[in-house]
Amino acid sequence: MINQKMLGLGTKRSAIRELFEYGKQRKAEIGADKVFDFSIGNPSVPAPEALTEALKDLIANTDPVALHGYTSAQGDAAVRAAVAEAEEARSGCDVDPNLIYMTCGAAASLTVSLHAIVNPGDEVIVLAPYFPEYRVFAEKAGAILREVPCISGSFRIDFAALSAAITPRTKAMIINSPNNPTGAVIPAADLEKLGKLLSEKEGDSDSEIFLICDEPYRALTYDGVEVPYVPAFYHRTLVCYSYSKALSLPGERIGYILVPPAMPGAKEVYAAVCGAGRALGFVCAPSLMQYAVAKCGNMTADLSVYETNRKLLSESLSEMGYSITNPDGAFYLFVKALEEDAAAFCEKAKQFELLLVPSDSFGVKGYVRISYCVSTQQIQAALPAFKALYESYEKKD
Ligand code: PLP
């Protein structure tokens, strides 16, 4: 018999992917401009011109055998040096190129990190709402996922709930800032409290608790909000980065894992990361992309459309009467559903050709996620549909 768990994962798509596929079908039926697809987090702006130029230059001026050949399993040494330099410039902390592991995006960074750390039966804490694939990645690594709800409305860490959820079996905790689906950024004051709490809990049970920071949206913040460098707050932090969103390269699968040199046993942890990369087949991230991001890693695509969309959408929906959480970053708006059952609300939204993701698979009930990484015209065109959806609930009352 084949692996039933994998069969299950392969036959039942995630709620996001399910809706994305429905959108494709619906667009073919009635026309792309008539479907307001807010399902998936696919960047809607091109990669920076400098990246295109870097790719052209690499192809024109590099020996093709070297360019497309294998790099070291953990990534090309010069590329890792460039990544370390960029991280040092951002954080003001020491970063060692020999503790950087190039991967195929944040998904690979997370799954490799979890496999490097977790032993079967260990517990991994996630803060709800959370990116649904965390469950898949953690369970594949043999862990038990523990959801800790954030404070309702603000979506900040509920420290009392978190403290109660940490047990001697807790091996890791995943944080995601800016957050998918709420857009919340964890402020420095909360990171400080978190660092203290995890250190205390480690001391209490003589255990090791790793903090895994999933940061694909790090470059996408609004109103001057900054994303702090998390290893500065806690000694056992792994940073999982991806260029997917910042450089608009999600299909190219490129990112990295950073093990801070100050982490106790950093070299051993890094060796386990290399081992997990090997065991999972995530060795030698795409070489052309490695060389390209080494040249452009500290740039971003023109992200201004997300700022425009965020303002337009949050102001318009608030005016209509929707209850929204103003996002500090990423490109998602988390909105209260107009009935208790978010999935039923999303089904109703489909009648207005609005494709919204119910919050249930993110680990909370009663909300929907709107991905606003779309054209501003799509948002403008969708506003009457959002209004009609709202009014359809008013009529019910
Ligand atoms: N983590 C979060 C929170 C995400 O939203 C995503 C993708 O949308 C990923 C990880 C995976 O990113 P990547 O495309 O870099 O694998």
Boltz pocket constraint, residues with backbone or C-beta under 6 A from the ligand:
constraints:
  - pocket:
      binder: B
      contacts: [[A, 41], [A, 104], [A, 105], [A, 106], [A, 107], [A, 108], [A, 131], [A, 176], [A, 178], [A, 179], [A, 180], [A, 214], [A, 216], [A, 241], [A, 242], [A, 243], [A, 244], [A, 250], [A, 254], [A, 255]]
      max_distance: 6.0
